[in-house]
Amino acid sequence: DVPDFSSPPPNPVRPAVAVIPFGNLGRIPQDDYFADGITADLITDLSKLKGLLVIAPQTTFAFRDGSAEPASIPSDLDVDYLVAGSVQRLKNTLRINVRLVETRGRQALWGERYVGRLSDVFSTQDRITTAVVAALEIELAPDEQKRLTSRSTASIAAYDAYLRGLEAHGRRSEAQNRIARRHFEEAVALDPQFAGAYAGLALTYSREAIDGWTFNPSHSLERAAQYADKAANIDSSLPQVHFVTGQVRLFQHRHTEAVSAAERATEVNPNYADAFALLAWTLNYAGRPEKALLALNMAMRLNPRPPASYLEILGEIYFAQGRYKDSANTFQDVLAINPAYLRARLWNAAALVRAGSRDLAEWEIDEALVASPQLSLARLAFAFPFKDPRLQDAVLSALRHANLPD
């Protein structure tokens, strides 16, 4: 049966909180990235707490104006608390307004205004996080208290470059990936001990390998591994370090290490939705699709408005289970969300062939070749790192039957 992603898996009950993107009250729209960065950091801080279930930013960033009220939060988020606010940056002055609301009773539990120098942004962030946790009455373990106040850098300039890198990387295009890399390189040049920026660099290299933006994916994976190791040597508590390591190990066919790295990312940050999605991906390629569905279920709970990539993973799981019609239907849903998703189009062609719809599969390959004329089976051997070679053969032979050139 198709798994029910509308409800969470059986886990201890945790209060659920959503942090809505803080509004940018400054005069420069180009500063939106800074308000988004403040929001993302607060989400990251709260996500470190095992006593909270924190909705992923991919979902909450649908409310980008910072003025959303509890009544406007979709019921499928199923959250108990909402954090919202605004940021204003004027030269060297920083103003942040924050409020915490209990969503069902629409009761304001706490609110505060912070005014200070831009150079005090890190201490201000710590004060906000501590105040939110206190208002939620969450008991902290000693290690959680330490993690809440840890920052990857003390350099405001490096932090600013890092936020710009995150914004560009989130746009998921080849050109923006290169821009993100330049920002992360600037961040580490400003602070050579900035672990988060090294993790960001690792992500840009793994992304270009996975998405086919390089003619030498093995080299890109090696660069990703080097930067991930650099970040880990500085701060192994960063979940992004283990996330990118999981990606790299998967495409190096080191499946046990890939699964372990993804699991470690979810342990370090129990609210890291993408890490649960990565865990599902690695488990499926390692030959454990049923376990993969459970991990993907958790990713969907943490990210109720999941990106197309989550559904793409679900389609791959169905394919591995031999559920080809379910697989094709899922990839068609992905393409309805993002028609330019080349990987999903290729998978859809393979699933359609296996489901007995070769004509439709050939049309999908025609569309793929229009978007990427250099596409070939030889270039795709890297793209499906199944532990079981029979599954890789099943994908590639199906694509061959759909007329993808050798």
C-alpha positions as CSV (number, residue, x, y, z in Angstrom):
1,D,0.0,0.0,0.0
2,V,1.0,3.6,-0.6
3,P,2.3,4.9,2.8
4,D,0.3,7.5,4.6
5,F,2.4,10.6,4.8
6,S,-0.3,12.7,6.3
7,S,0.4,11.5,9.9
8,P,3.7,11.0,11.7
9,P,5.1,7.6,12.5
10,P,4.7,6.3,16.0
11,N,7.3,8.4,18.0
12,P,7.2,9.9,21.4
13,V,4.9,13.0,21.3
14,R,6.9,16.2,21.0
15,P,5.4,19.7,20.8
16,A,5.6,20.9,17.2
17,V,6.8,24.4,16.2
18,A,7.0,26.2,12.9
19,V,9.3,29.3,12.5
20,I,7.8,31.6,9.8
21,P,10.4,33.6,7.7
22,F,11.1,36.9,9.4
23,G,10.0,39.9,7.3
24,N,12.7,42.2,6.0
25,L,11.8,45.7,7.2
26,G,14.9,47.2,5.7
27,R,14.8,49.5,2.7
28,I,16.8,47.1,0.5
29,P,15.0,44.1,-1.0
30,Q,18.4,42.5,-1.7
31,D,18.7,42.1,2.1
32,D,16.0,39.5,2.1
33,Y,18.8,36.9,2.3
34,F,19.8,38.3,5.7
35,A,16.3,38.0,7.2
36,D,16.1,34.5,5.7
37,G,19.4,33.6,7.3
38,I,18.3,34.8,10.8
39,T,15.2,32.7,10.4
40,A,17.1,29.6,9.2
41,D,19.6,29.9,12.1
42,L,16.7,30.0,14.6
43,I,15.2,26.9,12.9
44,T,18.6,25.2,13.1
45,D,19.0,26.1,16.7
46,L,15.6,24.8,17.7
47,S,16.1,21.7,15.6
48,K,19.0,20.6,17.8
49,L,16.5,19.9,20.6
50,K,15.2,16.4,20.9
51,G,12.2,17.6,22.8
52,L,10.8,19.6,19.9
53,L,9.5,18.7,16.5
54,V,10.5,21.5,14.2
55,I,9.0,22.0,10.8
56,A,11.6,22.2,8.0
57,P,12.3,25.6,6.4
58,Q,11.3,24.3,2.9
59,T,7.8,24.2,4.2
60,T,7.7,27.3,6.5
61,F,9.4,29.5,3.9
62,A,6.1,29.4,1.9
63,F,5.1,32.2,4.3
64,R,7.9,34.7,3.4
65,D,6.2,38.0,4.4
66,G,6.7,37.6,8.1
67,S,3.1,38.6,8.8
68,A,1.4,35.2,8.8
69,E,-0.9,34.5,11.8
70,P,-1.7,31.2,13.3
71,A,-5.1,31.0,11.4
72,S,-3.2,31.1,8.1
73,I,-1.0,28.1,8.8
74,P,-2.3,25.1,6.8
75,S,-3.8,22.4,9.0
76,D,-1.5,19.8,7.5
77,L,1.4,21.5,9.3
78,D,-0.1,20.3,12.5
79,V,1.9,22.5,14.8
80,D,1.4,23.6,18.4
81,Y,3.4,26.8,18.3
82,L,4.4,29.5,15.8
83,V,7.4,31.8,15.9
84,A,7.3,34.9,13.7
85,G,9.1,38.2,13.5
86,S,10.9,40.8,11.5
87,V,14.4,42.0,10.9
88,Q,15.6,45.5,10.1
89,R,19.3,46.2,9.2
90,L,20.3,49.8,8.8
91,K,24.0,50.4,8.4
92,N,25.5,49.1,11.7
93,T,22.2,48.8,13.6
94,L,20.1,45.6,13.8
95,R,16.5,45.4,15.0
96,I,14.7,42.1,15.5
97,N,11.2,41.6,16.7
98,V,10.1,38.1,17.7
99,R,6.8,36.6,19.0
100,L,5.7,33.1,20.0
101,V,2.1,32.1,19.6
102,E,0.2,29.0,20.7
103,T,-1.6,28.2,17.4
104,R,-4.7,26.4,18.6
105,G,-5.8,29.0,21.2
106,R,-4.1,31.8,19.2
107,Q,-2.6,33.0,22.5
108,A,0.5,35.1,22.4
109,L,3.0,33.4,24.8
110,W,5.9,35.7,24.5
111,G,7.3,38.6,22.5
112,E,10.4,40.7,22.5
113,R,12.2,43.5,20.6
114,Y,16.0,43.4,20.2
115,V,17.9,46.5,19.2
116,G,21.7,46.5,19.0
117,R,24.7,46.7,16.7
118,L,25.1,44.4,13.7
119,S,28.3,43.2,15.3
120,D,26.2,41.8,18.1
121,V,24.1,39.6,15.8
122,F,25.4,36.3,17.2
123,S,24.7,37.2,20.9
124,T,21.3,38.5,19.9
125,Q,20.5,35.2,18.1
126,D,21.6,33.3,21.3
127,R,19.3,35.5,23.4
128,I,16.3,34.9,21.0
129,T,16.8,31.1,21.0
130,T,17.2,30.9,24.8
131,A,14.0,33.0,25.3
132,V,12.0,30.9,22.8
133,V,13.1,27.7,24.5
134,A,12.3,29.1,28.0
135,A,8.8,30.2,26.8
136,L,8.2,26.7,25.4
137,E,9.3,25.3,28.8
138,I,11.6,22.8,27.2
139,E,14.0,21.1,29.5
140,L,17.5,21.0,28.1
141,A,20.2,18.4,28.5
142,P,23.6,19.8,29.3
143,D,24.9,18.9,25.8
144,E,21.9,20.6,24.2
145,Q,22.5,23.8,26.2
146,K,26.1,23.8,24.9
147,R,25.0,23.3,21.3
148,L,22.4,26.0,21.4
149,T,25.1,28.7,22.0
150,S,27.7,27.3,19.6
151,R,28.5,29.4,16.5
152,S,30.6,28.3,13.5
153,T,32.2,31.7,13.1
154,A,32.7,35.0,15.0
155,S,33.2,36.9,11.7
156,I,30.2,39.0,10.6
157,A,31.6,39.3,7.1
158,A,32.2,35.6,6.8
159,Y,28.7,34.9,8.2
160,D,27.2,37.4,5.6
161,A,29.1,35.6,2.7
162,Y,27.9,32.2,4.1
163,L,24.2,33.4,4.1
164,R,24.6,34.5,0.5
165,G,26.0,31.1,-0.4
166,L,23.1,29.3,1.2
167,E,20.6,31.5,-0.7
168,A,22.3,30.7,-4.0
169,H,22.7,27.0,-3.3
170,G,19.0,26.8,-2.5
171,R,18.1,27.9,-6.0
172,R,19.2,24.5,-7.3
173,S,20.7,25.5,-10.7
174,E,24.1,25.0,-12.2
175,A,24.8,28.7,-12.4
176,Q,23.6,29.4,-8.9
177,N,25.7,26.5,-7.6
178,R,28.8,28.2,-9.0
179,I,27.7,31.5,-7.3
180,A,27.2,29.7,-4.0
181,R,30.6,28.2,-4.2
182,R,32.2,31.6,-4.7
183,H,30.4,32.9,-1.6
184,F,31.4,29.9,0.5
185,E,35.0,30.4,-0.7
186,E,34.9,34.0,0.4
187,A,33.6,32.9,3.8
188,V,36.5,30.5,4.4
189,A,39.0,33.1,3.2
190,L,37.6,35.4,5.8
191,D,37.5,32.7,8.5
192,P,39.6,29.6,7.8
193,Q,38.0,27.9,10.8
194,F,34.4,28.3,9.5
195,A,33.2,24.7,9.5
196,G,29.7,25.6,8.1
197,A,31.3,27.3,5.0
198,Y,33.4,24.2,4.3
199,A,30.3,22.1,4.6
200,G,28.7,24.4,2.1
201,L,31.6,24.0,-0.3
202,A,31.3,20.3,0.0
203,L,27.6,20.5,-0.9
204,T,28.3,22.5,-4.0
205,Y,30.7,19.8,-5.3
206,S,28.4,16.9,-4.4
207,R,25.5,18.6,-6.0
208,E,27.3,19.2,-9.3
209,A,28.2,15.5,-9.4
210,I,24.8,14.2,-8.6
211,D,23.0,16.6,-10.9
212,G,25.3,16.0,-13.8
213,W,26.8,19.4,-14.0
214,T,30.3,18.1,-14.5
215,F,32.1,15.8,-16.9
216,N,34.2,14.4,-14.1
217,P,31.8,13.5,-11.2
218,S,34.3,11.3,-9.5
219,H,36.6,14.3,-9.1
220,S,33.8,16.5,-7.8
221,L,32.9,13.8,-5.2
222,E,36.6,13.7,-4.1
223,R,36.5,17.5,-3.6
224,A,33.3,17.2,-1.7
225,A,34.8,14.6,0.5
226,Q,37.9,16.7,1.2
227,Y,35.8,19.7,2.2
228,A,33.4,17.6,4.3
229,D,36.5,16.1,6.1
230,K,37.8,19.6,6.7
231,A,34.5,20.7,8.2
232,A,34.3,17.6,10.4
233,N,37.9,18.2,11.7
234,I,36.8,21.6,12.9
235,D,33.3,20.8,14.1
236,S,31.9,17.2,13.8
237,S,28.6,18.3,15.4
238,L,27.4,20.0,12.2
239,P,24.7,17.8,10.7
240,Q,25.5,19.1,7.2
241,V,28.9,17.5,7.4
242,H,27.4,14.0,7.8
243,F,24.7,14.8,5.2
244,V,27.2,15.6,2.5
245,T,29.4,12.6,3.6
246,G,26.4,10.4,3.1
247,Q,25.8,11.7,-0.4
248,V,29.5,11.2,-1.3
249,R,29.7,7.7,0.1
250,L,26.5,6.7,-1.7
251,F,27.8,7.6,-5.1
252,Q,31.2,6.0,-4.3
253,H,29.2,2.8,-3.8
254,R,30.2,2.7,-0.1
255,H,26.6,1.9,1.0
256,T,27.2,1.0,4.6
257,E,29.1,4.2,5.2
258,A,26.5,6.2,3.4
259,V,23.7,4.9,5.6
260,S,25.7,5.4,8.7
261,A,26.5,9.0,7.7
262,A,22.8,9.8,7.0
263,E,21.8,8.2,10.3
264,R,24.5,10.3,12.1
265,A,23.0,13.5,10.6
266,T,19.6,12.6,12.0
267,E,21.1,11.9,15.4
268,V,22.9,15.2,15.5
269,N,19.8,17.0,14.4
270,P,16.6,15.0,15.0
271,N,14.6,17.6,13.0
272,Y,16.8,17.6,9.8
273,A,14.1,16.6,7.2
274,D,16.6,16.4,4.3
275,A,18.8,14.0,6.4
276,F,15.8,11.7,6.8
277,A,15.2,11.9,3.0
278,L,18.9,11.2,2.4
279,L,18.6,8.2,4.8
280,A,15.7,6.9,2.7
281,W,17.7,7.3,-0.4
282,T,20.8,5.6,0.9
283,L,18.7,2.7,2.4
284,N,16.9,2.2,-0.9
285,Y,20.2,2.0,-2.9
286,A,21.6,-0.3,-0.2
287,G,18.7,-2.8,-0.8
288,R,16.4,-1.9,2.1
289,P,13.4,-0.2,0.4
290,E,11.0,-1.0,3.3
291,K,13.2,0.8,5.8
292,A,13.6,3.6,3.3
293,L,9.9,4.2,3.3
294,L,9.9,4.6,7.1
295,A,12.7,7.2,6.9
296,L,10.9,9.1,4.1
297,N,7.7,9.1,6.2
298,M,9.6,11.0,8.9
299,A,11.0,13.4,6.3
300,M,7.5,14.1,5.1
301,R,6.3,14.8,8.7
302,L,9.1,17.3,9.3
303,N,8.5,18.8,5.8
304,P,4.8,18.7,5.2
305,R,5.3,20.7,1.9
306,P,8.1,18.5,0.6
307,P,10.2,19.4,-2.4
308,A,9.9,17.4,-5.6
309,S,13.1,15.6,-4.6
310,Y,11.3,13.7,-1.8
311,L,8.6,12.4,-4.2
312,E,11.4,11.5,-6.6
313,I,13.0,9.3,-3.9
314,L,9.6,7.7,-3.3
315,G,9.3,6.9,-7.0
316,E,12.8,5.3,-6.9
317,I,11.7,3.2,-3.9
318,Y,8.7,1.9,-5.7
319,F,10.8,1.0,-8.7
320,A,13.2,-1.0,-6.5
321,Q,10.1,-2.8,-5.0
322,G,8.9,-3.7,-8.5
323,R,5.9,-1.4,-8.2
324,Y,6.4,0.1,-11.6
325,K,2.9,1.7,-12.1
326,D,3.1,3.4,-8.7
327,S,6.6,4.4,-9.6
328,A,5.6,6.0,-12.9
329,N,2.6,7.8,-11.3
330,T,4.9,9.2,-8.6
331,F,7.4,10.5,-11.1
332,Q,4.6,12.1,-13.1
333,D,3.6,13.9,-9.9
334,V,7.2,15.1,-9.6
335,L,7.2,16.4,-13.2
336,A,3.9,18.2,-12.6
337,I,5.7,20.1,-9.9
338,N,8.9,20.6,-11.8
339,P,8.8,19.8,-15.5
340,A,12.6,20.6,-15.7
341,Y,13.5,17.8,-13.3
342,L,15.7,15.7,-15.7
343,R,16.4,12.9,-13.2
344,A,12.7,12.4,-12.6
345,R,12.0,12.3,-16.3
346,L,14.6,9.6,-16.9
347,W,13.3,7.6,-14.0
348,N,9.7,8.0,-15.3
349,A,10.8,6.6,-18.7
350,A,12.4,3.6,-17.0
351,A,9.3,2.9,-14.9
352,L,7.0,3.3,-17.9
353,V,9.0,0.8,-19.9
354,R,8.7,-1.7,-17.0
355,A,5.0,-0.9,-16.6
356,G,4.5,-1.8,-20.3
357,S,4.0,1.8,-21.7
358,R,7.0,2.0,-24.0
359,D,5.5,4.7,-26.3
360,L,5.1,7.1,-23.3
361,A,8.6,6.2,-22.2
362,E,10.0,7.1,-25.6
363,W,8.3,10.4,-25.5
364,E,9.9,11.1,-22.1
365,I,13.3,10.3,-23.5
366,D,12.7,12.6,-26.5
367,E,11.9,15.4,-24.0
368,A,15.0,14.6,-22.0
369,L,17.2,14.8,-25.1
370,V,15.8,18.2,-26.0
371,A,16.8,19.5,-22.6
372,S,20.1,17.7,-22.6
373,P,21.3,16.7,-26.1
374,Q,24.5,15.1,-24.7
375,L,22.6,12.6,-22.6
376,S,23.6,9.0,-23.0
377,L,23.6,5.7,-21.1
378,A,27.4,5.9,-20.7
379,R,27.0,9.1,-18.8
380,L,24.2,7.7,-16.6
381,A,26.1,4.7,-15.3
382,F,27.1,6.9,-12.4
383,A,23.6,8.1,-11.6
384,F,22.0,4.9,-10.1
385,P,24.4,3.5,-7.4
386,F,22.5,0.4,-6.5
387,K,24.3,-2.1,-4.3
388,D,22.5,-4.8,-6.3
389,P,23.8,-4.6,-9.9
390,R,20.6,-6.2,-11.2
391,L,18.6,-3.1,-10.2
392,Q,21.1,-0.8,-12.0
393,D,20.8,-3.0,-15.0
394,A,17.0,-2.9,-14.8
395,V,17.1,0.9,-15.0
396,L,19.7,1.2,-17.7
397,S,18.1,-1.5,-19.9
398,A,14.7,0.1,-19.6
399,L,16.2,3.4,-20.7
400,R,17.8,1.6,-23.6
401,H,14.4,0.2,-24.6
402,A,13.1,3.8,-24.5
403,N,15.7,4.8,-27.1
404,L,18.2,6.6,-25.0
405,P,21.5,6.5,-26.9
406,D,24.4,4.4,-25.7
